[in-house]
Amino acid sequence: MIIKTLPIGPLETNCYIIGCETTGEGLIIDPASNDRTIIEHVKKLNLTIKYILLTHGHFDHCCGLSDVKREFDVPVAVHPDDIPFVAQAKLHGKMYGIHVPDIILPDTFIQEDDCFEIGTYNLRAIHTPGHTPGGLCFICGKHLFSGDTLFNGSIGRTDLPGGNHSRIITSIKTKLYTLDEDTVVYPGHGQQTTIGYEKQFNPFTG
């Protein structure tokens, strides 16, 4: 499995390019910058992109959405509860003093247990509300792309509009901490971790 991590965009968001080494099919999770970094890396990896997926709709996770959609012309998907965040991304960025380009709206929705096939791999969506109402994680084997739900030693903020502390704790404990402990967690910001490590040491969920 090809996993390329790109910490890019105004808040160093982790964009992930996932690919199948056998078929060359791939997808993009959280296109966080419009500086062509994502596009250049996809070309270096020689992947044919099938999907563009958003873990949630905050501006720092979709700054490059319009560019990658224009380049690859594939479906853009998000949980329906987070469409308002994508629609207001430009405004939200401005509130933080960050320029966000015009962003297209996703053209399809993701629900719990929806699957996205790339070659020999299958990513399954896990709805993990709390950071935002439509927060999602994606699991593929023992690889979990956790967006801003679970971090190395932390959890996603819940003091922003739509956030809910009790919901994110429930999401983590009932949906993520039930995964195998050696599952590697690829978060929306910062360094990767494992489910086992977070179950034992994360101070927010202990």
GIVENVEN-V528834 format. One record per residue. N is the residue number from 0. RES is the residue in one small letter. OMEGA is omega in whole degrees, 0 to 359 (* if undefined). Layout:
BEGIN
n={N | N}
res={RES | RES}
omega={OMEGA | OMEGA}
END
This chain:
BEGIN
n={0 | 1 | 2 | 3 | 4 | 5 | 6 | 7 | 8 | 9 | 10 | 11 | 12 | 13 | 14 | 15 | 16 | 17 | 18 | 19 | 20 | 21 | 22 | 23 | 24 | 25 | 26 | 27 | 28 | 29 | 30 | 31 | 32 | 33 | 34 | 35 | 36 | 37 | 38 | 39 | 40 | 41 | 42 | 43 | 44 | 45 | 46 | 47 | 48 | 49 | 50 | 51 | 52 | 53 | 54 | 55 | 56 | 57 | 58 | 59 | 60 | 61 | 62 | 63 | 64 | 65 | 66 | 67 | 68 | 69 | 70 | 71 | 72 | 73 | 74 | 75 | 76 | 77 | 78 | 79 | 80 | 81 | 82 | 83 | 84 | 85 | 86 | 87 | 88 | 89 | 90 | 91 | 92 | 93 | 94 | 95 | 96 | 97 | 98 | 99 | 100 | 101 | 102 | 103 | 104 | 105 | 106 | 107 | 108 | 109 | 110 | 111 | 112 | 113 | 114 | 115 | 116 | 117 | 118 | 119 | 120 | 121 | 122 | 123 | 124 | 125 | 126 | 127 | 128 | 129 | 130 | 131 | 132 | 133 | 134 | 135 | 136 | 137 | 138 | 139 | 140 | 141 | 142 | 143 | 144 | 145 | 146 | 147 | 148 | 149 | 150 | 151 | 152 | 153 | 154 | 155 | 156 | 157 | 158 | 159 | 160 | 161 | 162 | 163 | 164 | 165 | 166 | 167 | 168 | 169 | 170 | 171 | 172 | 173 | 174 | 175 | 176 | 177 | 178 | 179 | 180 | 181 | 182 | 183 | 184 | 185 | 186 | 187 | 188 | 189 | 190 | 191 | 192 | 193 | 194 | 195 | 196 | 197 | 198 | 199 | 200 | 201 | 202 | 203 | 204 | 205}
res={m | i | i | k | t | l | p | i | g | p | l | e | t | n | c | y | i | i | g | c | e | t | t | g | e | g | l | i | i | d | p | a | s | n | d | r | t | i | i | e | h | v | k | k | l | n | l | t | i | k | y | i | l | l | t | h | g | h | f | d | h | c | c | g | l | s | d | v | k | r | e | f | d | v | p | v | a | v | h | p | d | d | i | p | f | v | a | q | a | k | l | h | g | k | m | y | g | i | h | v | p | d | i | i | l | p | d | t | f | i | q | e | d | d | c | f | e | i | g | t | y | n | l | r | a | i | h | t | p | g | h | t | p | g | g | l | c | f | i | c | g | k | h | l | f | s | g | d | t | l | f | n | g | s | i | g | r | t | d | l | p | g | g | n | h | s | r | i | i | t | s | i | k | t | k | l | y | t | l | d | e | d | t | v | v | y | p | g | h | g | q | q | t | t | i | g | y | e | k | q | f | n | p | f | t | g}
omega={177 | 176 | 178 | 180 | 180 | 175 | 190 | 176 | 188 | 181 | 179 | 178 | 177 | 169 | 181 | 170 | 183 | 182 | 175 | 182 | 181 | 186 | 182 | 176 | 182 | 175 | 180 | 174 | 175 | 177 | 194 | 182 | 178 | 182 | 178 | 177 | 181 | 182 | 181 | 180 | 176 | 180 | 178 | 180 | 178 | 181 | 171 | 185 | 179 | 184 | 168 | 186 | 175 | 174 | 174 | 191 | 181 | 189 | 184 | 177 | 183 | 181 | 182 | 187 | 183 | 182 | 182 | 175 | 180 | 183 | 189 | 175 | 179 | 181 | 173 | 188 | 178 | 173 | 184 | 181 | 181 | 176 | 180 | 179 | 177 | 181 | 183 | 184 | 181 | 179 | 181 | 177 | 180 | 179 | 178 | 181 | 183 | 177 | 176 | 180 | 174 | 185 | 177 | 175 | 174 | 184 | 174 | 185 | 178 | 175 | 178 | 176 | 171 | 184 | 181 | 185 | 171 | 182 | 183 | 183 | 182 | 177 | 180 | 181 | 174 | 179 | 183 | 180 | 178 | 172 | 169 | 180 | 183 | 180 | 181 | 165 | 178 | 182 | 176 | 185 | 178 | 175 | 180 | 176 | 198 | 179 | 179 | 175 | 184 | 178 | 172 | 179 | 182 | 176 | 179 | 177 | 176 | 180 | 177 | 179 | 180 | 181 | 181 | 187 | 183 | 180 | 182 | 177 | 177 | 179 | 183 | 186 | 185 | 184 | 182 | 182 | 173 | 178 | 178 | 185 | 179 | 174 | 180 | 182 | 177 | 188 | 180 | 176 | 174 | 188 | 179 | 181 | 175 | 177 | 181 | 180 | 182 | 178 | 184 | 192 | 183 | 185 | 183 | 184 | 183 | *}
END
